[in-house]
Amino acid sequence: MGKKVNPIETASQEIFKDHFGTLIDPRNAQKSHHLLDIIAITILAVLSGANGFIDIEEYAKAKYDWLKGFLSLKNGIPSHDTFGRVFSLINPGDFQESFQSWIKTIAKVTSGEVVAIDGKTLRRSHDKSSNKAAIHMVNAWASNNRVTIGQYKTEEKSNEITAIPELLKILEISGAIVTIDAMGCQTKIAKAILDKDADYLLALKENQGNLHEDVADHFDSAIEQGIDDFNIMFCETVNGGHGRVETRRCYTCSDIDWLELKERWPKLKTIVRIDSERFVDDKTSVHTRYYISSLLASDPEKILNAVRLHWGVENSHHWVLDVAFREDESRIRKGHAAENFSVVRNIAANMMRNETSKKIGIKAKRLRAGWDNKYLLKVLTG
């Protein structure tokens, strides 16, 4: 008599079929292991603390009896070489589509939500023997949902300019506010955001030449002479704790018909200045940043909050990938494996954030999932 399968285990099996069932198997030779088994084991293992293909094989061996209850495993557990080879061959675009399909079941971008687009280099994905540079992933982070909703690979950070429009094509971000650092301050990117029925808030630096200089001069004059005479809106926030005080002052202006370069930027409505003053250990540091936006200046609090949420992506997402998933230490690099495994980490991180019954960090949640199959399935099925 066969083993009775728990309904939750059946539900988890259906999740893998729903989102990865149509993924094309890249292997041409005779296949000893089902592609869906390889993907399911990998995701379960990474949720449970595995950080590489050897870890995944050891996890599967330890959990063989349990996995056999709802996976095929017709020839036992694949070797770590098999896991690595398959992930190096899977088409990254197809795998990204499967990821997008899964994300749509747990997160929907709502009107006004901040979507922060930022890049991260997988530092050890380079391969000197084949002259392969480390890959750079451009991620889209939905701040309210606290999940990654898409990513796109580029070989170098400088190529973010071409990668961002490609990433935007696969996102559903109608009504969102898209924030990007100065690298993405390009007219083509602004248009691509507007084409997705979203608003842009783009950081502005000296590399924009006269535009940066004109905006900076305008705010300098306004602050010196009085912002009311320049139709500038203003807000200020003060936060602190543990001997640290941070004051942020946001100035927004939509009276910009004087701006010579305005017509080059689609639907440019507002220029922004944010002064950040940080007091720590009796030392004060001040930073001033400038932005352009398709939003109106009437709500400086909204614009300041969007900028703060963009700054938070480093702590909310990139830090988690490095500390909880050891992404910066990963030596996965063959073929498409680094890019595809990055998607798996994002799936796992999103699932862990979506599970809120345990008030512990993601690293601890991964340990718990490795010890407790019921908790692992709870994370997986929501």
N, C-alpha and C positions, 0 to 999 in steps of 0.2 A: 504494500500500500504506500503510495507516494506521500511525501511530506505535505501537510496542509499549509498553504500559503496565507500569511496574515494579509487582511485587506489593505493595510497601509503599504505592505511590501508590493502588493499588486498595483497600487496607485503609483508607487515610485517607478515601477517597471513601465507603466503607461506614460509617465512623464518623459522618460528617455525615448520611447517610441514616438510620441507626439512631436518632439522637437528635433530629434536626430534620426528618426526612422527613414527619412528620404535622403539622407546624406550619402553621396556617392562613395563607394568603397574604392580607394585609389590603387588597391593591390591587383595586379594582373595574374599572378601565380595562384596556385591552389591555396586556399585559405583554411588554416587549421582552427581559427577562432573568429567568431562573429564580430563584425565591426561594432555593433551596438553593445556587445559585452565589453569590448575594450574601452569604449567611451564611458559606459556606466561605471565600470570599476575605477577608471581614472578619476571621475568626478567624486565618487564616494570616498576614494582614498584621499584626495586633496581636501575634501571637507573634514576628513578625519586626521589630518596632520601631515600627510605625505607631501614632500616638496620636490620629488624627482621620480624617475622611472624605476629605479631600484627600490625606493620606498613603496611605490605602488605595487610592485610584484610581491614584496614581503607582506604588505597589508592584505592583498588578495589571498595569499597562502594562509595567513592567520584566520581569515574570515571565510574560508572556502565553503564550509558546511552551510553557513548562513546565506552566502551568495548563491549557492547552488539551488536554494529554494525558489528563487525568482529570476535567475539568469540561466542561459543555456549551458555555457561552459562545457561544450561537447568534447573538448580535448583538454580539459583541466584549465589551469591558470596560465595565461600567456607569460613569456619571459619578459624581463625588462627591455631586452633588445627589440622584442616585438612591439611593445608599447611605444618605444622611441621611434622605431621605423614607421609605424602607422601614423603617428602624429607628425612626422617629418614629411609625409606624403599627402596628408589631407589638404584639400584646397582651402586656403585661409578664408577666401570669400564665402564659400559654402558654409564653413564652420561659423563664420561671423553671422550668417543668416540664421543658423540654428540658435545661436546666442540671442539674437534679436527676438526670435520667436519666443524664447523662454522669458526674456525680460518683460515682454508685453503682458505676461500673465501675472507679474508681481508689481509692476510700476507703470503708471500713466502720468506723463508730464501734464500738469495743470496750468491754467492761465496764470501768468505772473511768476511761475517757478523759475528760479535761476538755474541755468544750465551752464556750468563752467567747463570750458574746453582748455585742456592743458596737456603738455607733453611730458613723457617720462622715458628716459633711456634705460634699457635692460643692459646693465653695465658689462656683464660677463657673457653676453650673447655673441661677442666678436669671435672670429676664428682666424688667427694669424696664418695658419697653414694654407688656407684658401683665400687669404686676403679679404675676408668678409668683415665688414664693420659691425659694431654693435647696433642692434635695431632700436629704433625710437618709436614708441607708441603714443599716439595722440588720443586721449580719452575724453569722453563727454560724461560729466558728472552731474546728475540731477540732485540738487541740494536738498529739496524737501523730501524726496523719496530716499535720499542717501544711498543711491545705487549708481553704478556705471551703466549707461544706456547704449554705449557704442564705443568702438575704438578703431583706429586705422593705423597701419604701419608705414613708417618712412625710414629710410636708411640713415638719415642724418637730421639733427635738430633743425638745420637751416631749411629743410624741405617741408616744415610744418605749413608753410604758405600754400603749397600745393596739396598737402594732405587734408587740411581742414575742410575745403569745399567737398572733397570726396567723402569725408566723414559726415558732413551735414546732409548729404544726399540720402543716407540710410536712416536718419533720425526722424522721429515724429515729435516735433517741438512747437506745434502751433500755439501761439499765445505766450511762449516762454521769453525770458530775457537771457540772451546768450552773452556771456562774458569771456573775453580772451585777452591775454597779455599783449604787450607791444608787438611781438612777432606777428600776430594775426591782424594788426591794424592795416588792412588792405581794402581798397574799394571793392575788389572782386569778392572778398569774404563778406563784407557788409551786405552786398547784393544777394549773396547766397543765403544769408540769414533771413533777409527780408522775403526771399522767394519761398522760404519755409513758413511764412506767416508768423515770424518771431521778430523781436526787437534786438538790437545790438547795443552793447556797452563795451567799447574797445579802448584799451590802454594806449596812451599816446606818449611817444618819446621823441628824442631829438632826431631819430632816423626819419621822421616825417618833415624835417626841414622847417619851412616857413609856417606850416600849420601849427606845429608845436610852439614856435616862437610867438606867433600871433595870439594864440590862446593864452600862453603864459603872461604876455605883456598886458592883455586885456584884464586878467584877474589881478595882476599886480596893481594896475591903475585903479581898479575898482576898490580893492581893499584899502589902498592909500587914500582915496578921495571919498569913499563911502559907497557901500554896495547898493543902497536904495536908488541912487542916481543911475545905476547901470542895470536896473531890473534883474537883480541877482537874488535868488532864493538861497536860504542858508539853514543848516541844522548842525547840531553838535552833540556828540555822545561822549560820556566819560565812563570808563570801566577800570576796575582795579582789583587788587588782591595780592597778598603775600609780598608787600613792599613794592608792587608794580602799579603804576597808574598810566592809562592810555587815554588820550584825548584825541578825538577825530572831528575835524571840521570840514563840512562838505558845502561847496559853493556850486550852484548850478545856474546856467543862463541860457535861455532860448531866444533872446533878442540878439540874433547873430547875422542879420542881413549884411553887416559890415565885413563879415569874414570872406575874404577873396576866394578862398578855396572851398567854400561851402558847396558850390554846385557840382564839384567833383565827387562828392559823397552822397550816395542815394539816401534820401529822406533824413538827412542830418538835421536834427532839431535842437540839440543841446550840447553845450560844452560844459565840462566838469573839472573842478579842482578839489582835491582832497588833501588836507594837511593832517599828518599823523604825528602826534607828539607822545613820546614814550619816556616815562620817568622810572628808572630802575637803579637801585643802589646809589642814590644821590647824583645820578648822571641823567641828563636829558638829551634825547636825540629827536630830531625833527626831519620828516621826509614829506616831500610834496609830489603828488602824482596828478596827471591830467588825463582826461578821457573825452571821447566823443560818443554820442548816443542818438538813436532814433526815438528815444523816450522824451517826453516833455519835461521841462525843468520844474514843474509845479509841485513835485513830490521829491525833494532832496533826500528825505529819509529812506525812500524806496531805493534810490540810486546808491546811497551809502551802504545800505544793507546788502545790495547786490554785489558791491565791491568786496565787502567783508566776507560774504559767502564764497566768492572766488578765491580769496586768500586762504580760506579754510580748506580748500581741496587738498592742499599739501598734507595737512594733518588728518583730514577725514578719509583720504583714500591712499595717496602715495605712501604715507607713513605706515599704514596698515599693510600694504603690499610688501614693504621692506622688512617690517618687524614681525608681523604675524605669519607671512608667507615666504620670507627670506628671498624675495625676488632678486635683489641686487647680488645675492650670492649664487644664483642659479647659473650653471654652466650648460644648460640646454641650448643647443645652437644648430644642430644638423637640419638642413632643409627648412621646412616650415614649422619645425617643432617649437621654436622659441615663441613665435607669434601665436600658434594655436594653444600652447600651454599658458600663455598670458590670458587668453580668453577663458581657459578653465579656472585660473586664479580669480578672475573677475566674477565668474559664475559663483564660485565658492564664497567670495567676499560678500556678494549681494545676498546670497542665501543666509549667510550668518547674520548680516545686519537685519534682514527681514524677520529673523527669529528673535523675539523679544521676551520670552518667558524667563530666560536666564540673564540676570543683571551682571554679566561678566564680560570681559574683553573677548575679542575674536580669537586670540591665541588660546585662551582657556576654553572657549566653545569648541574649537577644533579638537582639543584633547578630550573633552567630554564626548564628542561625537565618535572618537576612536574607541572609547571605552564602552559606550552605551548605544547599541543598535537602534533602540527605540527613539533616543534623542536624535540620532543621525537622520532617521526617517522623518522625524518631526521637522527638522531643518529643511529637508528636501521637499516635503509636501506642503509646508506652510501650515 
